[in-house]
Amino acid sequence: MNAGTVARSRRTAVAVLVAAGLAVAGCGAGGDGRATGSGGDGRVTGPVTVFAAASLTESFTRIGKDFEAANPGSRLTLNVAGSSALANQITQGAPADVFASAAPANMTTVVEAGDADGAPSVFARNQLVIAVPRGNPTAVAGLADLTGPGVKVALCASQVPCGAAARTALDAAGVALTPVTLERDVKGALAKVKLGEVDAALVYRTDTREASADVTGVEFPESARAVNDYPIVALKDAPNPNGARAFVAYVRSAPAQAVLAEAGFQAP
């Protein structure tokens, strides 16, 4: 067996293992997992698997349902996680049709690995806020307050877009902060606040809006230095290439952009 055959076999094995372990939330009915592409009349049918940044969970769930309604016979499945983890899964051969990242750096990983079908396009932007429990019991008004005695803070890990953005904002403010926990994605950091395990976390504005019953988002000026662009791309080895291209186009359409704006995302 030559080196190329070994590499292909290894990549296939990794793809099978990753696919078996995916934590996905289906937006539609179940099926046998086979892609049917598009019908003779141009309709998109079959499953479309989208790997999306955790901060897109609620918006893409709603957009997915709208996409299915606009394309009867299609079935959208979301795999949501930190963008860095998703990029690694894709480059290791995980079967997916679309990748939507919370930052260009993780998208670059996928593009440079040769896994993108064409150039990514930015479809939204997001900005950080300080998430605190409802009522803001520690009276946090800015980043400097997070260094107060006894104030416990959660951040995303540095390789995750929300973590990289947090470090950029903290550096811009000249604030040296040691978090009590580093989370794998923005939902993990937000959960620490909702559970009362920390006093604050740096998360996206969209996340505090979605969780407004439990948390308040405190705006701070340095967040303007750390606004994240969200790129999306169809993937080169997409099981359903027609569905992949159709979903990317739908995300950039007026109805989907309205959903994103309502959630607090900024226009690209």
N, C-alpha and C positions, 0 to 999 in steps of 0.2 A: 504494500500500500504506500503510495507516494505522499509527500508532505501536504500537497493540496487536498488530497482525499481525506487525510487525517484531520486537517483544519476544518473541512466542510462537515465531517462527521461530528467533530467536537461542537461546532456551532449548532448543528441540528440537535444534539443531545441537550445543550444548554437551553435551546428554545423550548424543548419539551418540558424540561424541569421548571423553567420560569412560567410557562403557560399554566402548568399544573398548580403553581403556587399563587397565582394572581388573586388578589382580593378585589372582586369587581362587583359593581352595583348595576344591575340591568335597568334600563329605562323602559324596556318593553317586555313582551312575552319571551319565554325561553325558546330554544330551538336546537338543532343538531350542530350548530356552529359552522355550517358550510356557507360560503358566500355565493350569492347568485348574481352579483354585479348589477346589471341594469337590464330591464326588459326590452323587448323589441320596440316599444314606444318611447324609450329613453328614460323610463322611470327607474329610480334607484331602488333595489330590493336587496334582501338578505341582511346579515349582521354587519354592523360597522363598529369596530372596536377603537375607542379613543382613549389614549393615554393623556391625562390632563393633570395639571398642577392642582394640589389640594385646595388652593384658594378658589378654584373654579367649580368646586363640587356642586353647590346649590345652583349657580347660573347655568352650568352645562347640563345638569339634570333637567332643568326646565327647557333649555334650548333643545336638548335631545328629544323630549316629548313633542315639541313643536316640529322638529325635523321629521320625526316619524309620521306626524299628522300630514305633513306636506308631501311625504313620500310613502304612501301605503305599501306595505310589504317590506319596508326597511325595519331594522331593529338595532337600536343603539345600545352599546355597552360601554360603561366608563370604568377605567382603572385609574383611580386618583391616589396620588402620593406626592412626596417631594420631587421636584423637577429633576434633581440630580439622580435620584433612585430610578426614575422613569427612563432617563437618558441611558443609564447603565443597562437597564433591562432591554431596551431597544437595540443597543449596540451589541448585546450578547445574543441577540436573535429572537427575542420575545415577539410573537405574532401580534402585530398591531397595524391599524390603518392610518391613524392620525396621531400626531404629537402636538400638544399645546403646552408650552413651557411658561413659567412665571419670570423668566429672564433669558436674555440672548445667550449667555454663557453656556447654559445647558443645551440649548438648541445647537450651538456651535459644535458641541461634542457629537451630536447625531449627524450633522452635516459633514463634518470632517471624517466621520467613519463611513461615509458614502451611503447612508441610510435614508436620506431625504429625497423625495421626488420633486425636484425643482427648488426654487428659492423660498424660504419661509417669509411670511408676511406678518407684520404686527397688527393685531386686531383689538388691543386694549392696553391700558396702562393702569397701574395701581400704586398707591402711596401709603406709607406707614403711619400708624397712630399708636398711642400708648393705650393699651387695653387695661382698664381697672374695673373692679367690681362696681355694680350699680351704686350710685351715691358717692363714689370716689372717697372712701373712708380715710385714705392716707393723704388726701388733698394734693395729689400729683398734678402739677401744672406744666411740667417740662422735663426734659431729660435729666437735668441736674438733680431733680428731686428723687430720681431713682437710686442715687448714691447715699441717701439718708440712712441713718442708723436703723438697722433692723428691717429695711425694705428689701423684700425678696422679689427677684425679677427672673422671668423666663425669656430666653431668646431662642431663635432657631439656630441650628448648627450652621457654621460658616459656609459649608458647601451648598446649603439650601438658599434659594434666592432671597427669602425673607431674612435670613441670617446675614447674608452679604450686604443687603440693604441696611440692616440695623447697624452693622459695623461702620458703614459709610456715614450714616447719620450721626452716630456717636463720635466719630472722628471729627466731623464737621463742627460739632458742638464742643469739642475738646473735653468730652466726658469719658473718664475711665470707669468702666462698669464690669463687675464680675458677676455673671448670672449664677443662680443656684442650680439651674438646669439648662441643658441645650437639647432642643427637641428636633425630631426628624422632619417635621413639616409645620406649617403655620397653625394647622388645626390642633396639633399637640400643644403648642405654646398657649393658644387660646384656652384650651381645656384646663390648663393649670390655673388660670384665673377663675374660670367658671366653677372649679372645684374648691376654690379657696386655698390652694396650695402655694400660691404666690400672690404678691400684692399688685403686680403689673407684668405686662409682657408687651414686646414690640411686635405688632401684627399688622395686617393690612386693614385699611379703612373698610373694605368690603366685609371683612370677617366680623368686625364689631357691629356693623349695621345688621348683619344677619342674626347676631346673637344679642341684640339690643335689650332683650328681656332680662339678661343676666349681667351684661357688661356695658361700660361706657367707653367711647373712644376719645381720648384727649389728643387734640391736634398740637403739633409742635413745628416751629418754622424750619428746622433742619431736615424735615422729611422731604422738602422740596429738592434736596440734594441727592435723594436716593429713590427717585421714582422708577419703578420697574416697567419695562416694555414687555408685553406678552406676545411672543411669536407663535405661529401655528404653521404646520406643514403636513402634507400627505406623505406617507412613507413609501420608499422605493419598493419594498417587498410586501406591500399591503395585500392581504388576502382578498379584499374587495376594493380594487383601485377606483372604480367608478363611484362607490360609496364614499371613499376617502376624499376624492376631489369635490364631490357634492357637499359633504359636510363642511369642508374648509370654506367653500363658497358661501354656504348658509351662515356660518359664523360671522362672515363679513357683511351679511345682508342687513337691511334696515330692521326687520323684526328681531333678529338676534342681538343687534347692537342696542336696541331699546331695552332688552332684558339686562344686558350688561350695565347699561347706564343706570337702570333702576336699582341694581345691586350696589352701585357706588363706583364702578369702574370708570375711568376717564377714557375719552376717545383717543385713538392712536394719532 
